[in-house]
């Protein structure tokens, strides 16, 4: 079968630094292409090249073909909508914060597909139902959980029925059930045209099948059938990626010793609008203890963190905070969506300098922590939108850890990280808690990851009204 999309001898440079080195690949209709690799390996750069949205200062060489016809870089924007569409890694880059979900989906059917208003609205409702968002159709993005926002973004992007759909980390922020539903949606979409998926989620790659390329630091290290590569990888880098999924992590040998309590929650009930998220929740957290919080998307995990940190009010119940030092900067949250929590117009280096100046932090701590988090010094010259989602999450973790928190609510801290870095970052968080007496509440959709990290686990769904 002739390829629908073909990229030949692609190289991308930033000054003297090679970001992508002489990569070639192709994609045929009805056969998904999976691009697997760690965060910062260059996967998202490949999608930006296809879309024609790379930063103009980058130097690009290589050829790009659609159905055998070469398309210049400047011509790409004319293909947006019906030929090319993309689901970015961050929902905030797709969603209008002012429009309700139903209106955003309906708009695509009306203006891209040219449907009449009534038909567009009907299709939008059906599409939202298929993504489990029917009852949330009239909510704006800020009223949705991270997983819901991700599904809404996918619903909007797929509504245009473009010839080629590019998807950047589709499972980010989704619980296992919703992730499997997303895989089903993508497999169905692949039957209607071209599909290219960037991921570091091994189970997403396995579920989609098709063909695969594996990228390491801008180099193509392995290429072929997805199931063959995942079953019998030949390159050491691919083997390392596969060995780093949470179910293969060594089980922790530490056991938490009862210490000073820092937080006590008794009979907590929390509402959002007219909806009861959970009721009669009880929890006690000690210094140096790690408690995992699991539950499906939208179950109230992030809201638990908000109420603990005093960002929203309780409906009933008590929250008692024990600490001789009650500075707000010591009771912190790692946000699920880092790009939405960082100012867009200043560099990451400036944000770090501001933190150091404001809190009198010793700069000598920073290089070792950056190395552990796999953050290059060059990253500090970038603005948030120029970095990958994984790099931004690791940078957010860096800023948080520098403040020596007493309590840390880590909301999906590894959802944007590849398995290798996720394991390293998670280990660093747990080590911090044990050494510095920081209590950690860590949220994840992945029960295997939580079991590997936590002293104990609570399932927020156990406290839902029956």
N, C-alpha and C positions, 0 to 999 in steps of 0.2 A: 504494500500500500504506500502511495506517495505521501510524504509528510505534509501536514497542514502548515506547520511552523518549523523553520530551520534557522539555527544560529550557527555561523561558521567563523572560527578563529577570532573569537571575541576577547579583547584585552581592554581593561580600564585602568587608567593611572591617575593618581593625584600627585602632581609634581613628579618626583622621582620614585614615588612609592607605587608599586604594582598591586592593585586591588583584585583584579581578575586577570588570569594569565592564560591566554590562548585556549579558551574553552569552546567546544563545539557540541551541539546536541540538536535533537529534532523531536517532534511530537506529531503523532497521527490522531485523527479523530477517533473517538470511542476507546482510546487507550491512554489513560492518565499518565502524566509524567510527574514523578516525585523528585523533588530536589531536597536531599537530606544533608544536614551538616550542623555544626555548632553555631550558636549566635556569633555574629561578627565574621563568619566565614565567607560572606559574599553572596549568600542566597538571595537576599532582598535586592541586591544590586542587579542581579539578573532580571528580576521582574521589572525593576525601574527602567532597565535598558529596553526591554520589550515594549513597555508603555511609552517610552520617550520622556521620562521625567527625572533623569539624572541631573545632578547639579551641573550647571553650565561650565564650571571651571575644570571639570574632569576631562581627561583626554581619552577618546574612544576610538578603537579600530575594530574592524570586523564587519560581517555582512548579516543581514536579517531578511528572511524570505517568508512570505505568506502565500500558500498555494503555488509555490514555484516562482512567484514574482518578487523581485527585490524591492524592499520598502526602505527608503532613506530614513534617517533618524528624525528629520524635520517633518516627515509625512505622518509620523505615528499619531499625532493628536487628531488627525482627520479620521482615524479609525476608532476613536473612543466611542463607546456606546454599543453599536451594533456588531462591530468586529472584535474589539478588545475591551475587556472590563476587568477590574481588579478589586479584590477585597483586601484592604490594607491590614496590617497586623493590629493596629489600634482602632477600636470602634469609633473613638472620638474623631478620627480622620475621615470617617464616612458619614457620620450622623450629624444632622442639624440639631443643635441643642434647643431650638425654639419650636420645632415642629413635632407634632405627635407622630407616633410610629406609623399609624395607618395612612396618614397624609403623605409621609415620605415614600412608602411603598407605592401608593396610588399614583404619585407623581411620575414614577418611572414608567408604569404601564401607560399613562396618558401621554407623556411627552417623548418617550423613547420608542414605545411600541405603537403610538398613535391610536390608542383605544379611546372610545367615547368615555365621558366622565363616569357614567353609571357602571359601565363594564369594567373600567379601571378600578373603581371602588370595590366591586364584587370580587375581582381577581386578587386585589390587595388583601381582602378579608380571608379568602381561601388560602392564600400564601402564608399569612400570619398564623392561621390555624395549623397549617402543616409544620410550622416551626415551634408549636406549642406556645404561641404568643397571643392567641385570640382574645383572652381576657385582659391583656395588657395593651390592646391596640390603641387606646386613647391616652396612653402615657407618653411623656417626653423622655428622652434618653437618660436624663439625670434621675428619673424615678425608677429606673430599671437596675437590676444587679448587673455585675460585669458580664456574667454568662448570658443574661437576657439581651444585653446590648450587643454582644457578639452575634447572637442569633438574628437579631434585627438587622444588623449590618449585612449578614449573609443573605437574608431575605430580600433586602433592597438590591444588592449587587446581582443576584441571580434573576431578578425580575426582568432585566433587560434582554435575557436570552441571547447574549452575544455569541459570536462564533467561537471565541476563545475566552475562557474564564481563568484568571490568575488569582490564586488564593494564598495569602501569606499567613501561616500559622492558624489554621481554622479551628483547632481544638482549644486554643488558649481561653481560659476562664470557664470551660465547660466541665460539668460533672460527667462521670463515665456514661450514664444513660444518654445524656444530651450529646456527648462526643460520638457515641455510636449512631445516634440519629443523624448527626452532621455527616458522618461517613456515608450513610445511606443516601442522604440528599446529594452528596457529591458524586457518588457512583451513578445515581440516576441522571445527574447533570452530564456526566461524561458520555452517556449514550446519545446525547443531543448535540455534541460538538466537542471541541478541544478543551482539555482541563490540565492545568499545570499547578501543582500544589507544593509550596515550600513548607517544610516542617522539620522539627527535631523530635516529634512524637513517633516513636517506633510503631505503636499500635495503629496510628492513623495510616502510616505508610503500608503496613501489612494489610489493613482493611481495604485500602484502595487498589492495591496491586499495580498492574500496568508496568511501566518501565521506570528506571531510577538512575539518577546521577548523584554521586556523593562528592561534596565539596569540602576541601580543607584549606583554609587561608587562601582562597582564591584559585586553588588548583583543583582540577577534576581528578580524583584519585581512583574512582571506581564507577563503572557504567554497565547497565544490563537490565535483565528482568528483575523486578522488585523482589519477588518471592525467592528467587535464587540467591540474590545478594544477601537478603536477611537470613536465609537458611544456611548459606555457606559463604560468608564474606571472605575475600582474599586479601584485602588491604588491612594493615594493622590499625589504621584509624577507624575504619568501619567496625572492626572487632571491638575497639574501645567504646564506641558509641553504644553498641548493642549490650555490652557488659555493664553499662552504667544505669540501666533502667531500675527504678526503685525495688522491684521484686528480687533483683539480684544483689542488692546492697547487703552487706553483712549486718546481722541484727545487733543493735547496740548492747553493750555489755554493762553499761552503767545502770544503777538503780538510784532513784532520788531518795536522799535521806531527808526526813522531816526537818524543816528549818523554819526560819522566821516567816510568818504569813505576810503577804503584801496586798492581797485582795480577797475579799469574801463577798459572794453574791448569794442572796437568800430569796427564794420564791419570786424571782424576777419574771415579770410579764411585760412584753413589748408589743406595741401596735405601730403600724404604718398606715395612716389614714384610717379606714374602717376595717383593716385586715389585722388579725392577730398573728404575729410572726411566731411567737412561742410563749409558753406560760409555765410558771412555777419552776424556773430553771435555778439550780443550785450549783455553786462552784466555789472552790477554795484554791487559791494559787499561792505557792511559797516561793521565796527567793531561790533562784537556781532551778526551778521546776519548769518543765515543758509540758503543756497540755495541748493536745491536738483537738481541733474542732472540724468536724466533717458534716456533710449534708448536701443535698442537691442544690442546684442553682436557684436563687431566690428564696431559700429557706430561712434566711435571717442571720447568716454567719457574719457578714460585714456589719450589719446593724448591731450585733452584739458588741463588736469592737467600738462602734460609735458611742454606744451608751456607756461602756466602761470608761471611755476617755472624756465623757461629759459633753459630747457633741450633739446628742439628742437626749430627750427626757424619757424616763421610765414611765410605764403605765401603772405598775404597782411593783412592790418588792423593794429590797434594799441593796445598795452597793456600798461596801465599806472598803476604803483604801488605807492600808497601814504603811506609813513611811515617815521616817524622821525628816525626809527631804522631799517636799511636795512640789518641786518645780515642774511646770508643765513640760519643759524640755526633757524631763526624765520619764514621762509617760507618753509613749510614742506609737505611731502606726506606720507600717510599711504599706503603701497603697497598692491596690491591685493594678491600677492603670497609671504607670509612672509619668507618661507624657502629659496627662491631664493635671498632674500635681507639680509640674515644673514650669517656670516662666519661659516663654518661647523666644524672647528677643535678646537674651544674654547667653554667653557661653557657659558650659558646665564648670569651667575653671573659675569664672566669676562667681557662680553660685557657691562653689566650695570656699573661695576666698571670703565671701560674705559670712558664711557659717563660722569660719575660723576666727574672724574678727569679732563677730557678735558674741561668741561663747568662749573666747580665749583658749582655743584648742592648740595643742602642740603640733606643729607641722611635721615633726619628725615621725609621727605615727602613720602618716599618710602613705608613703611609698610601699611599706610592707603590706598594708591592708589592700592597696590597689593591686599589688602583685597577687595576693591570695584570691582576690575577686576577678582576676584576669582583666584588669582595666589598664589600657596602655596610656602613658602620659599624653600621647597625641589626642586622645579622646577629649581632654579638657579644653581643646581649642574649638570644639564643635558646639553648635547650638542643639537643643534637644531634638529638633526634627531631623537633624543630620545623623543622629546615632540610631542604632538598631534598638528594638524593644528590649532585647536582653541586656544590652549595654546600659540602657537607661535604668532598668530594674537593679542591676548591680551597683550603679552609681547611687541610686536611692538608698540601697542597703549600706553603702559606704557612709553616706551622710548621717544616717540614723545611728550606726554603730559608733561613730566618732563622738556622739553625745552621751555615751555611757548610760543607756537607759536603765531604769529600775524595772519597768514593765514595758514589754514590746508586744504589740498586737501585729503579727505578721500575716497580712491578708493575701493569700496566694503568692508568697514571695518567690516561688520557683516556676510559676506558670509561663513565664517568658524565657526561661532558661533551658538550654539543652541538657540532656541527662548528665553529662560529664560535669558541667559547671554547677548544675542543680545539686549534685551530690557534694561538691566542694563547698558551695555557699551554705547549704543546709548544715553541714558539719561545722562550719565556722559559727553559724548562729547558735548552735547547741553548745559549742565550746565556750562561747561568750557567756551564755546563761550560767553554765556551771562554774566558770572561773570568777565572774564578776557579781554573781548573785542576782542576775537579771531574770525575772520571771517572764516566760514566753507563752503566749497563746498563738499557736500557728494554725492557720486555716488552709485547707486544701480540699479539692474535689477528689483527690486521689487517696483512697484509704491505705493503699500499700505504702505510699510515701509517708503518711502520717504515722503508721505503725512502726516504721523504721526510725522515726525521729523522736517520738513522744514517750514520756513517762506514763501518761494515761490519755484516754481519748473520750470525748463526748460527741454524741451525734445529736445535732440540733433538732433533728426531726423527731427524736424521742420526746420532745417537749412541745410538739404541736398539738392543737386541739383535735380530738378524734372526731 
